[in-house]
Amino acid sequence: MPINLTVIIKSKPESIETLKSLLLDLVQNSTKEAACLQYDLHQSYDEPNTFIFHEIWENQNGLDNHNQQSYIQSFFENSKPLLQEAPILYKTDKLA
């Protein structure tokens, strides 16, 4: 069963461009994974320090594998000083 995720990430105001670069690298690497069905990154117009991922993974195993990738682990470590707050993750069921 596909796994749908929405992840909200807020950077510190002075770190927007640095974090954006790291997030775009995540997109480039994540979309190469076999279990990745969708991996879209958005930036808020009203709050440019707010980034939103819309992700769809083939199944839980694929998502678990994604979270173990070295580039994901590096992102979590390298992005800590750039974040305004901890990322918010929503695991959802698509209704329509």
Biotite code that builds the C-alpha atoms (Angstrom):
import biotite.structure as struc

atoms = struc.array([
    struc.Atom([0.000, 0.000, 0.000], chain_id="A", res_id=1, res_name="MET", atom_name="CA", element="C"),
    struc.Atom([1.430, 3.442, -0.937], chain_id="A", res_id=2, res_name="PRO", atom_name="CA", element="C"),
    struc.Atom([2.629, 5.720, 1.859], chain_id="A", res_id=3, res_name="ILE", atom_name="CA", element="C"),
    struc.Atom([1.713, 9.417, 1.523], chain_id="A", res_id=4, res_name="ASN", atom_name="CA", element="C"),
    struc.Atom([3.758, 11.964, 3.449], chain_id="A", res_id=5, res_name="LEU", atom_name="CA", element="C"),
    struc.Atom([3.643, 15.709, 3.863], chain_id="A", res_id=6, res_name="THR", atom_name="CA", element="C"),
    struc.Atom([6.682, 17.169, 5.585], chain_id="A", res_id=7, res_name="VAL", atom_name="CA", element="C"),
    struc.Atom([6.894, 20.812, 6.682], chain_id="A", res_id=8, res_name="ILE", atom_name="CA", element="C"),
    struc.Atom([10.364, 22.221, 7.225], chain_id="A", res_id=9, res_name="ILE", atom_name="CA", element="C"),
    struc.Atom([11.066, 25.755, 8.479], chain_id="A", res_id=10, res_name="LYS", atom_name="CA", element="C"),
    struc.Atom([14.477, 27.313, 8.172], chain_id="A", res_id=11, res_name="SER", atom_name="CA", element="C"),
    struc.Atom([15.923, 30.121, 10.209], chain_id="A", res_id=12, res_name="LYS", atom_name="CA", element="C"),
    struc.Atom([15.439, 33.342, 8.189], chain_id="A", res_id=13, res_name="PRO", atom_name="CA", element="C"),
    struc.Atom([19.176, 33.697, 7.554], chain_id="A", res_id=14, res_name="GLU", atom_name="CA", element="C"),
    struc.Atom([19.446, 30.081, 6.342], chain_id="A", res_id=15, res_name="SER", atom_name="CA", element="C"),
    struc.Atom([16.768, 29.940, 3.648], chain_id="A", res_id=16, res_name="ILE", atom_name="CA", element="C"),
    struc.Atom([19.066, 29.612, 0.634], chain_id="A", res_id=17, res_name="GLU", atom_name="CA", element="C"),
    struc.Atom([21.443, 27.163, 2.309], chain_id="A", res_id=18, res_name="THR", atom_name="CA", element="C"),
    struc.Atom([18.594, 24.913, 3.411], chain_id="A", res_id=19, res_name="LEU", atom_name="CA", element="C"),
    struc.Atom([16.910, 25.202, 0.009], chain_id="A", res_id=20, res_name="LYS", atom_name="CA", element="C"),
    struc.Atom([20.085, 23.898, -1.625], chain_id="A", res_id=21, res_name="SER", atom_name="CA", element="C"),
    struc.Atom([20.180, 20.909, 0.736], chain_id="A", res_id=22, res_name="LEU", atom_name="CA", element="C"),
    struc.Atom([16.500, 20.187, 0.088], chain_id="A", res_id=23, res_name="LEU", atom_name="CA", element="C"),
    struc.Atom([16.972, 20.295, -3.685], chain_id="A", res_id=24, res_name="LEU", atom_name="CA", element="C"),
    struc.Atom([19.786, 17.752, -3.293], chain_id="A", res_id=25, res_name="ASP", atom_name="CA", element="C"),
    struc.Atom([17.321, 15.512, -1.418], chain_id="A", res_id=26, res_name="LEU", atom_name="CA", element="C"),
    struc.Atom([14.917, 15.717, -4.350], chain_id="A", res_id=27, res_name="VAL", atom_name="CA", element="C"),
    struc.Atom([17.642, 14.816, -6.828], chain_id="A", res_id=28, res_name="GLN", atom_name="CA", element="C"),
    struc.Atom([18.719, 11.756, -4.823], chain_id="A", res_id=29, res_name="ASN", atom_name="CA", element="C"),
    struc.Atom([15.322, 10.601, -3.573], chain_id="A", res_id=30, res_name="SER", atom_name="CA", element="C"),
    struc.Atom([13.663, 10.544, -6.986], chain_id="A", res_id=31, res_name="THR", atom_name="CA", element="C"),
    struc.Atom([16.265, 7.982, -8.102], chain_id="A", res_id=32, res_name="LYS", atom_name="CA", element="C"),
    struc.Atom([15.022, 5.445, -5.549], chain_id="A", res_id=33, res_name="GLU", atom_name="CA", element="C"),
    struc.Atom([12.897, 2.638, -6.984], chain_id="A", res_id=34, res_name="ALA", atom_name="CA", element="C"),
    struc.Atom([10.236, 2.964, -4.261], chain_id="A", res_id=35, res_name="ALA", atom_name="CA", element="C"),
    struc.Atom([9.809, 6.718, -4.785], chain_id="A", res_id=36, res_name="CYS", atom_name="CA", element="C"),
    struc.Atom([6.570, 7.382, -6.659], chain_id="A", res_id=37, res_name="LEU", atom_name="CA", element="C"),
    struc.Atom([6.469, 11.146, -6.002], chain_id="A", res_id=38, res_name="GLN", atom_name="CA", element="C"),
    struc.Atom([8.808, 13.569, -4.223], chain_id="A", res_id=39, res_name="TYR", atom_name="CA", element="C"),
    struc.Atom([7.729, 17.187, -4.716], chain_id="A", res_id=40, res_name="ASP", atom_name="CA", element="C"),
    struc.Atom([9.263, 20.175, -2.938], chain_id="A", res_id=41, res_name="LEU", atom_name="CA", element="C"),
    struc.Atom([7.372, 23.444, -2.500], chain_id="A", res_id=42, res_name="HIS", atom_name="CA", element="C"),
    struc.Atom([8.325, 26.801, -0.962], chain_id="A", res_id=43, res_name="GLN", atom_name="CA", element="C"),
    struc.Atom([5.698, 29.050, 0.612], chain_id="A", res_id=44, res_name="SER", atom_name="CA", element="C"),
    struc.Atom([5.041, 32.402, -1.066], chain_id="A", res_id=45, res_name="TYR", atom_name="CA", element="C"),
    struc.Atom([3.928, 34.010, 2.185], chain_id="A", res_id=46, res_name="ASP", atom_name="CA", element="C"),
    struc.Atom([6.607, 32.455, 4.388], chain_id="A", res_id=47, res_name="GLU", atom_name="CA", element="C"),
    struc.Atom([9.704, 31.843, 2.231], chain_id="A", res_id=48, res_name="PRO", atom_name="CA", element="C"),
    struc.Atom([11.422, 30.026, 5.097], chain_id="A", res_id=49, res_name="ASN", atom_name="CA", element="C"),
    struc.Atom([8.734, 27.312, 4.929], chain_id="A", res_id=50, res_name="THR", atom_name="CA", element="C"),
    struc.Atom([9.300, 24.315, 2.669], chain_id="A", res_id=51, res_name="PHE", atom_name="CA", element="C"),
    struc.Atom([6.805, 21.508, 2.101], chain_id="A", res_id=52, res_name="ILE", atom_name="CA", element="C"),
    struc.Atom([7.466, 18.052, 0.721], chain_id="A", res_id=53, res_name="PHE", atom_name="CA", element="C"),
    struc.Atom([4.680, 15.940, -0.780], chain_id="A", res_id=54, res_name="HIS", atom_name="CA", element="C"),
    struc.Atom([5.956, 12.384, -1.023], chain_id="A", res_id=55, res_name="GLU", atom_name="CA", element="C"),
    struc.Atom([4.494, 9.070, -2.109], chain_id="A", res_id=56, res_name="ILE", atom_name="CA", element="C"),
    struc.Atom([6.389, 5.861, -1.414], chain_id="A", res_id=57, res_name="TRP", atom_name="CA", element="C"),
    struc.Atom([5.536, 2.480, -2.866], chain_id="A", res_id=58, res_name="GLU", atom_name="CA", element="C"),
    struc.Atom([5.256, 0.882, 0.581], chain_id="A", res_id=59, res_name="ASN", atom_name="CA", element="C"),
    struc.Atom([6.557, 1.075, 4.148], chain_id="A", res_id=60, res_name="GLN", atom_name="CA", element="C"),
    struc.Atom([9.623, -0.993, 3.274], chain_id="A", res_id=61, res_name="ASN", atom_name="CA", element="C"),
    struc.Atom([10.564, 1.518, 0.561], chain_id="A", res_id=62, res_name="GLY", atom_name="CA", element="C"),
    struc.Atom([10.143, 4.432, 2.976], chain_id="A", res_id=63, res_name="LEU", atom_name="CA", element="C"),
    struc.Atom([12.192, 2.642, 5.636], chain_id="A", res_id=64, res_name="ASP", atom_name="CA", element="C"),
    struc.Atom([14.933, 2.043, 3.071], chain_id="A", res_id=65, res_name="ASN", atom_name="CA", element="C"),
    struc.Atom([14.820, 5.715, 2.056], chain_id="A", res_id=66, res_name="HIS", atom_name="CA", element="C"),
    struc.Atom([15.276, 6.831, 5.653], chain_id="A", res_id=67, res_name="ASN", atom_name="CA", element="C"),
    struc.Atom([18.415, 4.678, 5.935], chain_id="A", res_id=68, res_name="GLN", atom_name="CA", element="C"),
    struc.Atom([20.148, 6.234, 2.920], chain_id="A", res_id=69, res_name="GLN", atom_name="CA", element="C"),
    struc.Atom([23.422, 8.002, 3.724], chain_id="A", res_id=70, res_name="SER", atom_name="CA", element="C"),
    struc.Atom([22.286, 11.237, 2.055], chain_id="A", res_id=71, res_name="TYR", atom_name="CA", element="C"),
    struc.Atom([19.179, 11.346, 4.268], chain_id="A", res_id=72, res_name="ILE", atom_name="CA", element="C"),
    struc.Atom([21.241, 10.752, 7.394], chain_id="A", res_id=73, res_name="GLN", atom_name="CA", element="C"),
    struc.Atom([23.688, 13.490, 6.290], chain_id="A", res_id=74, res_name="SER", atom_name="CA", element="C"),
    struc.Atom([20.801, 15.889, 5.651], chain_id="A", res_id=75, res_name="PHE", atom_name="CA", element="C"),
    struc.Atom([19.371, 15.398, 9.134], chain_id="A", res_id=76, res_name="PHE", atom_name="CA", element="C"),
    struc.Atom([22.767, 16.058, 10.688], chain_id="A", res_id=77, res_name="GLU", atom_name="CA", element="C"),
    struc.Atom([23.769, 18.999, 8.463], chain_id="A", res_id=78, res_name="ASN", atom_name="CA", element="C"),
    struc.Atom([20.398, 20.762, 8.564], chain_id="A", res_id=79, res_name="SER", atom_name="CA", element="C"),
    struc.Atom([20.020, 20.939, 12.364], chain_id="A", res_id=80, res_name="LYS", atom_name="CA", element="C"),
    struc.Atom([21.706, 24.344, 12.757], chain_id="A", res_id=81, res_name="PRO", atom_name="CA", element="C"),
    struc.Atom([19.662, 25.733, 9.832], chain_id="A", res_id=82, res_name="LEU", atom_name="CA", element="C"),
    struc.Atom([16.218, 24.834, 11.167], chain_id="A", res_id=83, res_name="LEU", atom_name="CA", element="C"),
    struc.Atom([13.910, 27.134, 13.067], chain_id="A", res_id=84, res_name="GLN", atom_name="CA", element="C"),
    struc.Atom([12.099, 24.132, 14.566], chain_id="A", res_id=85, res_name="GLU", atom_name="CA", element="C"),
    struc.Atom([11.910, 20.375, 14.176], chain_id="A", res_id=86, res_name="ALA", atom_name="CA", element="C"),
    struc.Atom([10.316, 19.203, 10.893], chain_id="A", res_id=87, res_name="PRO", atom_name="CA", element="C"),
    struc.Atom([6.638, 18.255, 11.082], chain_id="A", res_id=88, res_name="ILE", atom_name="CA", element="C"),
    struc.Atom([5.659, 15.016, 9.347], chain_id="A", res_id=89, res_name="LEU", atom_name="CA", element="C"),
    struc.Atom([2.130, 13.959, 8.425], chain_id="A", res_id=90, res_name="TYR", atom_name="CA", element="C"),
    struc.Atom([1.480, 10.402, 7.220], chain_id="A", res_id=91, res_name="LYS", atom_name="CA", element="C"),
    struc.Atom([-1.865, 10.485, 5.427], chain_id="A", res_id=92, res_name="THR", atom_name="CA", element="C"),
    struc.Atom([-4.416, 8.490, 3.492], chain_id="A", res_id=93, res_name="ASP", atom_name="CA", element="C"),
    struc.Atom([-5.497, 10.017, 0.197], chain_id="A", res_id=94, res_name="LYS", atom_name="CA", element="C"),
    struc.Atom([-9.260, 10.489, 0.227], chain_id="A", res_id=95, res_name="LEU", atom_name="CA", element="C"),
    struc.Atom([-9.886, 11.890, -3.255], chain_id="A", res_id=96, res_name="ALA", atom_name="CA", element="C"),
])
